[in-house]
Amino acid sequence: MAKKITNIQVKALIRTMQQNGMDYVCITDIARQKNAEEPKDVIKNWMRLKNTIEYMGL
């Protein structure tokens, strides 16, 4: 299947991608809004949250 890429403008550009009928959002772009120099730290903190772990378990 072909990929379809669109962009969303919130406070800054957030990339999205559609592949095989599924929509994906770039969490790195979202994390960059909180910490532009180290977005990986924001993502690591998200991955430790209880709600995130429960969601991933579904």
N, C-alpha and C positions, 0 to 999 in steps of 0.2 A: 504494500500500500504506500501511496505517496504521503509525504509529510506536509502538513500545512502549518506554517508559522505565522503567528500574529503577535502584535504588541499591545500592551495596555499601559496607558499613561495614568499614574496615580499621582505621586509626588515626583516620581522619576520613572524611567522606562522599566517595565517588568515584562520579560519575554514569556511567551506561551508557545506551546507546540501541540499539534494534534497528530497522533500516529495510531493507526489501526482503530479509529473511532474513539480513542481515549484522549482527553485533554490533560496537558501537563503544564505546570507553572514553575518557573525557575526560582527556587527558594533562595539561591545565592543573590539574585537581584533584590529580593525582599530584604535579606539580611544586610545587604550593603547599605540600606537606608538607615539601619541602626548603628552599624560600625563599618564605615567605608574602608578602613585599613585592614581589618581582620574579620571579614564576614564568616569565616569558618568557626570562630569562637561563638558567634550567635547561633549558628546551626548546631554546634555541639551541645549548647545549653538547651535548645529546643528538643533535641533527641533524648535528653535526660528527663524531661518532664513526664510525670505520671500519665497525664492525658495523652501524650504522644505515644508512649509505650502501649497503652490500652488500645489506641486507635490502630496502631500497627499490628496488634494481635488479632484484630477483627479480620 
